[in-house]
Amino acid sequence: MKQVIAMHGWSGDSHLWVPWIRHFKHHHWDWQSAERGYGMRQEHMPFWRDDQDSSELQRRVVIAHSLGPHLLPDDVLAKATDVVLLASFSRFVPQGPKGRALKTGLKSMRRCLGSEAEVEMLTTFLKRAAAPSPPDGLPRGPIQEGLSHEGRQRLIDDLDRLIASAELPLGLQATTRVLVVEAELDAIVVPAAKQELRDAVQTRLEHPAEHWCVPSSGHALMVPDLLMRIQRWLDQAPTER
């Protein structure tokens, strides 16, 4: 059985995965989308389905964008055979002088949530996430549709989690096959954080992670064929674990 659990990032929702679901199901993958419920969608955390196949035939794949890996339970990551990290990070705020200005900016964003400045701040964040592409190419999500009361609190809690992130999620196992997909023109994840992620997977894993850098792409990775490339990478992978 080939399973995917997908996790969106901060301020997004599971609508992000609509084209991915259609494509992966066509290639015989079972797909479940996690949902933080920032907006009108209900919070939902899927878990791996029971599978009668022998262990060497099972594929349990996590695909997660940005903060996404840090939002998943450790037991989901611990049972994953493969993990795809899309414009993600281990530590978001680099240590030392490089991280101080970024941390100040993030705390300013936090103060905007729930205030009159909320919509402008979130709209600016979307533009930066999409850049260099126009933001109207992004799927509609909580920012456009409105935050729920509970969702706004989760958004605040998750921003705190992003600020405090210091390492790869503990659930990620050393034997997991990992693909790191980096956006060349990412305006959200700073270069030092990208490098920390490369170093972190090299330290954590028994076998080197594969690394892709998507040229001319921003944090949202608005690249039409990326999902097809990732599906092919997964289907060409060895099945023995």
Buried (B, 14 or more C-beta within 10 A) or exposed (E): BBBBBBBBBBBBBBBBBEEBBEBBEEEEBBBBBBBBBBBEBEEEBBEBEEBEEEEEEBBBBBBBBBBBBBBBEEEBBBBBBBBBBBBBBBBBBBEEEEBEEBEEEBEEBBEBBBEEBBEEBBEBBBBBBBBEBEBEEBBEBBBEBEBBEEBBBBBBEBBEBBBEBEEBBEBBBEEBBBBBBBBEEBBBBBEBBBEBBBEBBEEBBEEEBBBBEBEEBBBBBBBEEBBBBBBEBBBEBEEEB
